[in-house]
Amino acid sequence: MSRSRLNIFLEREHARRLDELAATRGVSKSSIVAAALASFLSPDNADRREAAVARRLDRLTRQFERLERDQTILTETLALHIRHYLSITTPLPEAHVAAARAQGRARFEQFIEQLARHLQRGTRVRQAIEERVPDESVFAEPGQEDDTCADPS
């Protein structure tokens, strides 16, 4: 087998690590560099890179699907709340508006405090929902909407 002589320049850190590896394994630096170069130039290297990219894309796809699912849960939750609120809330007499606003401000402050506690503890309401509701029933099939908060009319 004919071999070619090649002079190369390495970063000091790379040269130090190459020296350590050669000493540890008891092989020549040339054989380590030749093996690394063969691996780099190998057609399998492209396959490995493609497989790594495919794994990363699969992971990103799963993350995106979770985000999409969470967004759908959030949208459905908000829509159900709004529908429920609009269907049960009656207009207030003028004499009770100021008291209702004061109570609303107090309730909102409680809500903000509870939200802050949840965020500080790292607990998520979504996790509690997922623990209570099996995955299959989170989303109703088209045409099978939940009518628990249906318009009373």
N, CA, C and O atoms as a DFTB+ gen file, in Angstrom:
612 C
 N C O
     1  1       0.848      -1.168       0.000
     2  2       0.000       0.000       0.000
     3  2       0.898       1.236       0.000
     4  3       1.773       1.380       0.854
     5  1       0.672       2.117      -0.958
     6  2       1.487       3.329      -1.018
     7  2       0.836       4.411      -0.160
     8  3      -0.387       4.511      -0.066
     9  1       1.675       5.195       0.446
    10  2       1.172       6.237       1.340
    11  2       1.774       7.556       0.926
    12  3       2.858       7.605       0.346
    13  1       1.070       8.621       1.227
    14  2       1.553       9.972       0.911
    15  2       1.880      10.690       2.214
    16  3       1.207      10.535       3.232
    17  1       2.930      11.473       2.134
    18  2       3.300      12.264       3.298
    19  2       2.529      13.582       3.225
    20  3       2.390      14.184       2.160
    21  1       2.035      14.010       4.379
    22  2       1.225      15.217       4.419
    23  2       1.630      16.017       5.649
    24  3       1.706      15.472       6.750
    25  1       1.888      17.295       5.469
    26  2       2.193      18.183       6.589
    27  2       0.943      19.010       6.873
    28  3       0.391      19.643       5.973
    29  1       0.505      19.001       8.117
    30  2      -0.697      19.748       8.473
    31  2      -0.418      20.627       9.684
    32  3       0.527      20.394      10.438
    33  1      -1.244      21.623       9.852
    34  2      -1.158      22.510      11.007
    35  2      -2.404      22.289      11.853
    36  3      -3.524      22.318      11.344
    37  1      -2.199      22.066      13.151
    38  2      -3.293      21.833      14.090
    39  2      -3.291      22.903      15.168
    40  3      -2.253      23.477      15.499
    41  1      -4.457      23.154      15.698
    42  2      -4.545      24.017      16.879
    43  2      -3.787      23.316      18.006
    44  3      -3.727      22.087      18.047
    45  1      -3.209      24.098      18.919
    46  2      -2.439      23.513      20.011
    47  2      -3.278      22.517      20.820
    48  3      -2.794      21.445      21.181
    49  1      -4.512      22.868      21.099
    50  2      -5.390      21.998      21.896
    51  2      -5.641      20.677      21.165
    52  3      -5.629      19.613      21.786
    53  1      -5.868      20.740      19.850
    54  2      -6.092      19.511      19.074
    55  2      -4.836      18.635      19.063
    56  3      -4.916      17.412      19.178
    57  1      -3.688      19.277      18.922
    58  2      -2.432      18.521      18.920
    59  2      -2.208      17.856      20.286
    60  3      -1.763      16.710      20.349
    61  1      -2.508      18.554      21.352
    62  2      -2.361      17.991      22.696
    63  2      -3.292      16.794      22.879
    64  3      -2.876      15.758      23.399
    65  1      -4.545      16.933      22.455
    66  2      -5.506      15.831      22.594
    67  2      -5.120      14.638      21.731
    68  3      -5.322      13.489      22.124
    69  1      -4.559      14.915      20.544
    70  2      -4.098      13.830      19.672
    71  2      -2.932      13.087      20.332
    72  3      -2.876      11.857      20.292
    73  1      -2.013      13.825      20.931
    74  2      -0.898      13.200      21.646
    75  2      -1.411      12.316      22.791
    76  3      -0.952      11.186      22.962
    77  1      -2.353      12.833      23.562
    78  2      -2.901      12.067      24.690
    79  2      -3.601      10.798      24.213
    80  3      -3.422       9.729      24.796
    81  1      -4.389      10.915      23.164
    82  2      -5.117       9.758      22.646
    83  2      -4.157       8.696      22.122
    84  3      -4.341       7.504      22.369
    85  1      -3.137       9.136      21.399
    86  2      -2.154       8.182      20.868
    87  2      -1.438       7.465      22.006
    88  3      -1.216       6.256      21.941
    89  1      -1.076       8.213      23.056
    90  2      -0.382       7.603      24.199
    91  2      -1.306       6.654      24.953
    92  3      -0.874       5.580      25.371
    93  1      -2.547       7.026      25.131
    94  2      -3.513       6.200      25.862
    95  2      -3.794       4.898      25.134
    96  3      -3.836       3.835      25.754
    97  1      -3.986       4.970      23.834
    98  2      -4.353       3.780      23.059
    99  2      -3.135       2.995      22.569
   100  3      -3.260       1.859      22.113
   101  1      -1.983       3.601      22.666
   102  2      -0.772       2.921      22.232
   103  2      -0.682       2.778      20.715
   104  3      -0.161       1.782      20.212
   105  1      -1.186       3.762      19.996
   106  2      -1.133       3.746      18.529
   107  2      -0.480       5.031      18.056
   108  3      -0.297       5.973      18.828
   109  1      -0.131       5.057      16.779
   110  2       0.520       6.255      16.244
   111  2      -0.511       7.349      15.964
   112  3      -1.693       7.093      15.735
   113  1       0.001       8.581      15.995
   114  2      -0.863       9.714      15.666
   115  2      -1.333       9.614      14.224
   116  3      -2.464       9.986      13.913
   117  1      -0.467       9.110      13.331
   118  2      -0.839       8.959      11.925
   119  2      -2.024       8.021      11.763
   120  3      -2.917       8.292      10.960
   121  1      -2.050       6.922      12.513
   122  2      -3.153       5.979      12.379
   123  2      -4.457       6.592      12.890
   124  3      -5.519       6.321      12.330
   125  1      -4.398       7.408      13.937
   126  2      -5.602       8.078      14.446
   127  2      -6.128       9.067      13.410
   128  3      -7.323       9.095      13.117
   129  1      -5.226       9.877      12.860
   130  2      -5.639      10.863      11.853
   131  2      -6.170      10.157      10.610
   132  3      -7.155      10.606      10.023
   133  1      -5.536       9.063      10.199
   134  2      -5.996       8.320       9.021
   135  2      -7.394       7.749       9.260
   136  3      -8.243       7.801       8.369
   137  1      -7.641       7.202      10.456
   138  2      -8.962       6.650      10.770
   139  2     -10.017       7.757      10.802
   140  3     -11.124       7.570      10.298
   141  1      -9.684       8.905      11.389
   142  2     -10.624      10.022      11.443
   143  2     -10.932      10.539      10.040
   144  3     -12.081      10.849       9.725
   145  1      -9.906      10.630       9.205
   146  2     -10.101      11.092       7.828
   147  2     -10.934      10.098       7.032
   148  3     -11.799      10.500       6.253
   149  1     -10.684       8.811       7.218
   150  2     -11.471       7.783       6.527
   151  2     -12.929       7.854       6.953
   152  3     -13.830       7.724       6.124
   153  1     -13.160       8.059       8.236
   154  2     -14.536       8.174       8.732
   155  2     -15.217       9.408       8.145
   156  3     -16.380       9.355       7.746
   157  1     -14.489      10.508       8.099
   158  2     -15.047      11.750       7.574
   159  2     -15.368      11.637       6.088
   160  3     -16.386      12.156       5.630
   161  1     -14.513      10.968       5.342
   162  2     -14.697      10.857       3.891
   163  2     -15.599       9.692       3.488
   164  3     -15.963       9.568       2.319
   165  1     -15.953       8.859       4.423
   166  2     -16.758       7.671       4.146
   167  2     -18.164       8.062       3.679
   168  3     -18.725       9.040       4.174
   169  1     -18.740       7.311       2.732
   170  2     -20.108       7.591       2.316
   171  2     -21.102       7.373       3.462
   172  3     -22.183       7.960       3.460
   173  1     -20.746       6.541       4.430
   174  2     -21.617       6.321       5.589
   175  2     -21.747       7.576       6.433
   176  3     -22.743       7.750       7.136
   177  1     -20.758       8.445       6.371
   178  2     -20.791       9.673       7.147
   179  2     -22.006      10.512       6.751
   180  3     -22.684      11.076       7.610
   181  1     -22.273      10.592       5.459
   182  2     -23.445      11.340       4.992
   183  2     -24.726      10.693       5.525
   184  3     -25.662      11.392       5.912
   185  1     -24.764       9.360       5.544
   186  2     -25.938       8.656       6.073
   187  2     -26.122       8.939       7.560
   188  3     -27.245       9.128       8.026
   189  1     -25.027       8.967       8.298
   190  2     -25.116       9.267       9.731
   191  2     -25.610      10.685       9.966
   192  3     -26.435      10.932      10.846
   193  1     -25.093      11.616       9.165
   194  2     -25.558      13.001       9.303
   195  2     -27.034      13.095       8.963
   196  3     -27.789      13.776       9.655
   197  1     -27.450      12.416       7.900
   198  2     -28.855      12.442       7.504
   199  2     -29.730      11.823       8.595
   200  3     -30.814      12.332       8.879
   201  1     -29.274      10.744       9.201
   202  2     -30.030      10.110      10.284
   203  2     -30.128      11.052      11.489
   204  3     -31.174      11.135      12.131
   205  1     -29.047      11.751      11.788
   206  2     -29.057      12.696      12.911
   207  2     -30.028      13.839      12.629
   208  3     -30.779      14.252      13.513
   209  1     -30.013      14.341      11.416
   210  2     -30.941      15.415      11.043
   211  2     -32.379      14.904      11.111
   212  3     -33.266      15.616      11.581
   213  1     -32.614      13.683      10.649
   214  2     -33.960      13.106      10.694
   215  2     -34.434      12.968      12.132
   216  3     -35.596      13.250      12.426
   217  1     -33.548      12.534      13.041
   218  2     -33.929      12.425      14.457
   219  2     -34.283      13.790      15.028
   220  3     -35.253      13.926      15.773
   221  1     -33.491      14.803      14.676
   222  2     -33.773      16.150      15.172
   223  2     -35.098      16.666      14.621
   224  3     -35.876      17.287      15.346
   225  1     -35.352      16.412      13.350
   226  2     -36.620      16.840      12.753
   227  2     -37.800      16.117      13.397
   228  3     -38.848      16.720      13.632
   229  1     -37.632      14.833      13.680
   230  2     -38.696      14.081      14.358
   231  2     -38.977      14.666      15.737
   232  3     -40.133      14.811      16.132
   233  1     -37.913      15.003      16.468
   234  2     -38.086      15.590      17.792
   235  2     -38.793      16.945      17.687
   236  3     -39.687      17.243      18.479
   237  1     -38.394      17.758      16.718
   238  2     -39.050      19.054      16.524
   239  2     -40.517      18.873      16.141
   240  3     -41.375      19.638      16.581
   241  1     -40.801      17.869      15.330
   242  2     -42.184      17.599      14.934
   243  2     -43.019      17.232      16.153
   244  3     -44.136      17.725      16.313
   245  1     -42.483      16.366      17.018
   246  2     -43.218      15.992      18.229
   247  2     -43.438      17.208      19.138
   248  3     -44.511      17.364      19.719
   249  1     -42.422      18.064      19.256
   250  2     -42.584      19.264      20.072
   251  2     -43.647      20.188      19.485
   252  3     -44.459      20.754      20.216
   253  1     -43.637      20.335      18.167
   254  2     -44.627      21.179      17.510
   255  2     -46.027      20.604      17.696
   256  3     -46.975      21.356      17.922
   257  1     -46.171      19.283      17.606
   258  2     -47.479      18.654      17.800
   259  2     -47.978      18.872      19.221
   260  3     -49.169      19.106      19.426
   261  1     -47.076      18.799      20.218
   262  2     -47.482      19.079      21.600
   263  2     -47.923      20.528      21.750
   264  3     -48.924      20.814      22.406
   265  1     -47.171      21.442      21.136
   266  2     -47.560      22.854      21.199
   267  2     -48.924      23.078      20.547
   268  3     -49.756      23.826      21.061
   269  1     -49.136      22.426      19.422
   270  2     -50.416      22.556      18.726
   271  2     -51.551      21.993      19.586
   272  3     -52.621      22.595      19.674
   273  1     -51.318      20.841      20.217
   274  2     -52.317      20.250      21.102
   275  2     -52.615      21.185      22.270
   276  3     -53.778      21.418      22.602
   277  1     -51.565      21.721      22.892
   278  2     -51.753      22.630      24.018
   279  2     -52.512      23.888      23.591
   280  3     -53.362      24.382      24.330
   281  1     -52.208      24.395      22.415
   282  2     -52.904      25.576      21.900
   283  2     -54.378      25.270      21.680
   284  3     -55.234      26.106      21.971
   285  1     -54.685      24.080      21.168
   286  2     -56.076      23.684      20.950
   287  2     -56.805      23.565      22.276
   288  3     -57.950      24.000      22.394
   289  1     -56.149      22.973      23.288
   290  2     -56.757      22.864      24.619
   291  2     -57.039      24.251      25.178
   292  3     -58.115      24.499      25.723
   293  1     -56.084      25.144      25.045
   294  2     -56.257      26.502      25.546
   295  2     -57.413      27.209      24.840
   296  3     -58.230      27.860      25.491
   297  1     -57.486      27.088      23.542
   298  2     -58.548      27.736      22.779
   299  2     -59.913      27.177      23.165
   300  3     -60.864      27.934      23.359
   301  1     -60.011      25.853      23.277
   302  2     -61.276      25.227      23.670
   303  2     -61.679      25.638      25.077
   304  3     -62.852      25.906      25.334
   305  1     -60.706      25.691      25.997
   306  2     -60.994      26.092      27.370
   307  2     -61.524      27.511      27.415
   308  3     -62.512      27.786      28.095
   309  1     -60.887      28.397      26.710
   310  2     -61.324      29.784      26.681
   311  2     -62.711      29.906      26.054
   312  3     -63.562      30.633      26.566
   313  1     -62.938      29.204      24.958
   314  2     -64.251      29.270      24.291
   315  2     -65.360      28.743      25.198
   316  3     -66.435      29.340      25.268
   317  1     -65.112      27.622      25.898
   318  2     -66.114      27.090      26.812
   319  2     -66.388      28.054      27.964
   320  3     -67.535      28.242      28.368
   321  1     -65.329      28.660      28.484
   322  2     -65.498      29.620      29.575
   323  2     -66.323      30.817      29.107
   324  3     -67.245      31.242      29.802
   325  1     -66.007      31.348      27.965
   326  2     -66.739      32.511      27.453
   327  2     -68.203      32.150      27.217
   328  3     -69.100      32.908      27.584
   329  1     -68.440      30.991      26.604
   330  2     -69.819      30.573      26.341
   331  2     -70.576      30.405      27.655
   332  3     -71.721      30.842      27.771
   333  1     -69.943      29.773      28.648
   334  2     -70.577      29.583      29.951
   335  2     -70.846      30.939      30.611
   336  3     -71.943      31.181      31.114
   337  1     -69.860      31.807      30.607
   338  2     -70.001      33.125      31.234
   339  2     -71.130      33.919      30.590
   340  3     -71.954      34.509      31.287
   341  1     -71.167      33.933      29.272
   342  2     -72.198      34.699      28.581
   343  2     -73.584      34.106      28.772
   344  3     -74.577      34.832      28.731
   345  1     -73.664      32.803      28.978
   346  2     -74.982      32.185      29.118
   347  2     -75.546      32.313      30.533
   348  3     -76.761      32.222      30.707
   349  1     -74.707      32.521      31.547
   350  2     -75.230      32.588      32.918
   351  2     -75.190      33.986      33.516
   352  3     -75.840      34.223      34.535
   353  1     -74.467      34.902      32.936
   354  2     -74.331      36.231      33.518
   355  2     -75.536      37.086      33.144
   356  3     -75.860      37.268      31.971
   357  1     -76.180      37.599      34.172
   358  2     -77.326      38.488      33.928
   359  2     -76.874      39.925      34.121
   360  3     -75.948      40.184      34.890
   361  1     -77.510      40.859      33.437
   362  2     -77.152      42.273      33.629
   363  2     -77.438      42.710      35.072
   364  3     -78.415      42.273      35.680
   365  1     -76.575      43.576      35.606
   366  2     -76.729      44.049      36.977
   367  2     -77.559      45.330      37.016
   368  3     -77.495      46.155      36.105
   369  1     -78.333      45.480      38.080
   370  2     -79.010      46.769      38.268
   371  2     -77.953      47.846      38.542
   372  3     -76.885      47.557      39.081
   373  1     -78.254      49.044      38.178
   374  2     -77.302      50.163      38.307
   375  2     -76.802      50.315      39.746
   376  3     -75.652      50.706      39.945
   377  1     -77.607      50.026      40.730
   378  2     -77.228      50.197      42.130
   379  2     -76.137      49.213      42.557
   380  3     -75.429      49.473      43.529
   381  1     -75.988      48.098      41.857
   382  2     -75.024      47.061      42.255
   383  2     -73.730      47.073      41.424
   384  3     -72.830      46.273      41.681
   385  1     -73.630      47.960      40.443
   386  2     -72.478      47.964      39.538
   387  2     -71.172      48.261      40.274
   388  3     -70.169      47.585      40.045
   389  1     -71.173      49.260      41.150
   390  2     -69.940      49.634      41.867
   391  2     -69.461      48.481      42.749
   392  3     -68.267      48.186      42.790
   393  1     -70.376      47.838      43.445
   394  2     -70.001      46.715      44.311
   395  2     -69.480      45.549      43.470
   396  3     -68.522      44.881      43.860
   397  1     -70.100      45.307      42.335
   398  2     -69.662      44.214      41.460
   399  2     -68.263      44.487      40.911
   400  3     -67.446      43.572      40.806
   401  1     -67.986      45.741      40.562
   402  2     -66.643      46.088      40.072
   403  2     -65.595      45.898      41.163
   404  3     -64.504      45.397      40.894
   405  1     -65.916      46.291      42.379
   406  2     -64.977      46.118      43.499
   407  2     -64.720      44.633      43.735
   408  3     -63.581      44.226      43.960
   409  1     -65.769      43.831      43.686
   410  2     -65.605      42.394      43.870
   411  2     -64.811      41.798      42.706
   412  3     -63.997      40.899      42.912
   413  1     -65.034      42.277      41.517
   414  2     -64.283      41.808      40.350
   415  2     -62.797      42.102      40.471
   416  3     -61.959      41.261      40.145
   417  1     -62.470      43.317      40.949
   418  2     -61.055      43.671      41.151
   419  2     -60.419      42.754      42.194
   420  3     -59.290      42.298      42.018
   421  1     -61.138      42.489      43.269
   422  2     -60.603      41.605      44.322
   423  2     -60.398      40.196      43.784
   424  3     -59.374      39.569      44.057
   425  1     -61.355      39.700      43.027
   426  2     -61.215      38.359      42.449
   427  2     -60.051      38.306      41.461
   428  3     -59.325      37.314      41.400
   429  1     -59.877      39.384      40.688
   430  2     -58.769      39.417      39.732
   431  2     -57.436      39.402      40.465
   432  3     -56.508      38.718      40.033
   433  1     -57.319      40.136      41.555
   434  2     -56.090      40.123      42.365
   435  2     -55.816      38.717      42.891
   436  3     -54.671      38.266      42.878
   437  1     -56.853      38.023      43.354
   438  2     -56.688      36.648      43.820
   439  2     -56.212      35.751      42.681
   440  3     -55.353      34.890      42.869
   441  1     -56.778      35.963      41.511
   442  2     -56.392      35.180      40.344
   443  2     -54.916      35.390      40.021
   444  3     -54.190      34.424      39.786
   445  1     -54.473      36.632      40.007
   446  2     -53.064      36.952      39.703
   447  2     -52.143      36.329      40.749
   448  3     -51.089      35.795      40.403
   449  1     -52.528      36.391      42.023
   450  2     -51.709      35.788      43.080
   451  2     -51.613      34.272      42.907
   452  3     -50.540      33.691      43.069
   453  1     -52.735      33.636      42.577
   454  2     -52.733      32.187      42.376
   455  2     -51.881      31.817      41.158
   456  3     -51.138      30.837      41.194
   457  1     -51.989      32.593      40.092
   458  2     -51.179      32.358      38.900
   459  2     -49.692      32.482      39.230
   460  3     -48.886      31.659      38.797
   461  1     -49.335      33.501      39.988
   462  2     -47.929      33.694      40.372
   463  2     -47.426      32.506      41.187
   464  3     -46.305      32.042      40.980
   465  1     -48.261      32.004      42.125
   466  2     -47.860      30.837      42.923
   467  2     -47.638      29.616      42.031
   468  3     -46.662      28.887      42.205
   469  1     -48.538      29.396      41.082
   470  2     -48.397      28.254      40.172
   471  2     -47.109      28.359      39.367
   472  3     -46.385      27.376      39.210
   473  1     -46.828      29.552      38.860
   474  2     -45.624      29.734      38.041
   475  2     -44.360      29.592      38.887
   476  3     -43.366      29.035      38.421
   477  1     -44.389      30.084      40.112
   478  2     -43.213      29.964      40.984
   479  2     -42.954      28.516      41.368
   480  3     -41.800      28.093      41.436
   481  1     -44.015      27.748      41.621
   482  2     -43.863      26.343      42.000
   483  2     -43.584      25.456      40.802
   484  3     -43.119      24.326      40.949
   485  1     -43.865      25.964      39.635
   486  2     -43.659      25.156      38.441
   487  2     -44.822      24.217      38.158
   488  3     -44.739      23.382      37.257
   489  1     -45.902      24.344      38.915
   490  2     -47.064      23.497      38.651
   491  2     -47.856      24.099      37.504
   492  3     -47.897      25.316      37.320
   493  1     -48.470      23.239      36.758
   494  2     -49.233      23.678      35.606
   495  2     -50.650      23.142      35.698
   496  3     -50.857      21.965      35.995
   497  1     -51.613      23.991      35.447
   498  2     -53.005      23.563      35.433
   499  2     -53.199      22.546      34.318
   500  3     -53.973      21.601      34.464
   501  1     -52.503      22.736      33.215
   502  2     -52.612      21.805      32.090
   503  2     -52.241      20.391      32.526
   504  3     -52.877      19.423      32.109
   505  1     -51.211      20.272      33.368
   506  2     -50.810      18.952      33.855
   507  2     -51.928      18.328      34.670
   508  3     -52.185      17.129      34.555
   509  1     -52.594      19.125      35.490
   510  2     -53.705      18.607      36.287
   511  2     -54.835      18.137      35.383
   512  3     -55.464      17.114      35.651
   513  1     -55.090      18.876      34.321
   514  2     -56.137      18.486      33.373
   515  2     -55.752      17.180      32.697
   516  3     -56.577      16.275      32.570
   517  1     -54.495      17.079      32.260
   518  2     -54.048      15.866      31.580
   519  2     -54.116      14.652      32.498
   520  3     -54.372      13.542      32.033
   521  1     -53.890      14.850      33.799
   522  2     -53.965      13.736      34.742
   523  2     -55.402      13.283      34.960
   524  3     -55.649      12.105      35.219
   525  1     -56.348      14.206      34.859
   526  2     -57.757      13.876      35.085
   527  2     -58.477      13.379      33.849
   528  3     -59.427      12.603      33.955
   529  1     -58.034      13.819      32.667
   530  2     -58.741      13.494      31.439
   531  2     -57.851      12.623      30.561
   532  3     -56.747      13.041      30.211
   533  1     -58.305      11.412      30.191
   534  2     -57.503      10.567      29.298
   535  2     -57.302      11.249      27.942
   536  3     -58.147      12.024      27.494
   537  1     -56.174      10.950      27.300
   538  2     -55.835      11.579      26.025
   539  2     -56.925      11.424      24.980
   540  3     -57.176      12.348      24.207
   541  1     -57.587      10.246      24.944
   542  2     -58.569      10.002      23.898
   543  2     -59.755      10.948      23.989
   544  3     -60.372      11.271      22.974
   545  1     -60.079      11.397      25.201
   546  2     -61.275      12.215      25.344
   547  2     -60.992      13.708      25.383
   548  3     -61.920      14.503      25.535
   549  1     -59.733      14.109      25.251
   550  2     -59.413      15.535      25.284
   551  2     -60.083      16.249      24.132
   552  3     -60.593      17.357      24.297
   553  1     -60.088      15.631      22.979
   554  2     -60.704      16.242      21.816
   555  2     -61.832      15.352      21.342
   556  3     -61.623      14.172      21.061
   557  1     -63.024      15.913      21.252
   558  2     -64.157      15.152      20.729
   559  2     -64.006      15.037      19.221
   560  3     -63.429      15.911      18.574
   561  1     -64.522      13.964      18.677
   562  2     -64.515      13.795      17.223
   563  2     -65.382      14.883      16.611
   564  3     -66.287      15.384      17.278
   565  1     -65.136      15.266      15.361
   566  2     -65.976      16.279      14.724
   567  2     -67.436      15.844      14.778
   568  3     -67.774      14.702      14.470
   569  1     -68.293      16.786      15.178
   570  2     -69.718      16.491      15.258
   571  2     -70.123      15.949      16.621
   572  3     -71.308      15.708      16.847
   573  1     -69.173      15.749      17.540
   574  2     -69.492      15.221      18.873
   575  2     -69.068      16.229      19.933
   576  3     -68.452      15.847      20.928
   577  1     -69.382      17.494      19.742
   578  2     -68.965      18.516      20.683
   579  2     -69.651      18.310      22.017
   580  3     -70.767      17.795      22.081
   581  1     -68.984      18.710      23.069
   582  2     -69.522      18.618      24.423
   583  2     -70.522      19.745      24.615
   584  3     -70.194      20.908      24.379
   585  1     -71.733      19.421      25.039
   586  2     -72.768      20.431      25.206
   587  2     -73.070      20.711      26.665
   588  3     -74.185      21.113      26.997
   589  1     -72.090      20.504      27.550
   590  2     -72.343      20.734      28.969
   591  2     -72.603      22.202      29.272
   592  3     -73.273      22.528      30.252
   593  1     -72.079      23.079      28.442
   594  2     -72.303      24.523      28.645
   595  2     -73.115      25.086      27.492
   596  3     -72.942      26.245      27.116
   597  1     -73.974      24.294      26.945
   598  2     -74.726      24.727      25.767
   599  2     -75.620      25.901      26.097
   600  3     -76.032      26.088      27.242
   601  1     -75.906      26.672      25.100
   602  2     -76.785      27.820      25.225
   603  2     -78.159      27.322      25.664
   604  3     -78.723      26.441      25.014
   605  1     -78.719      27.868      26.762
   606  2     -79.972      27.363      27.292
   607  2     -81.168      27.613      26.376
   608  3     -82.238      27.054      26.615
   609  1     -81.024      28.410      25.363
   610  2     -82.180      28.710      24.499
   611  2     -82.513      27.599      23.549
   612  3     -83.457      27.716      22.768
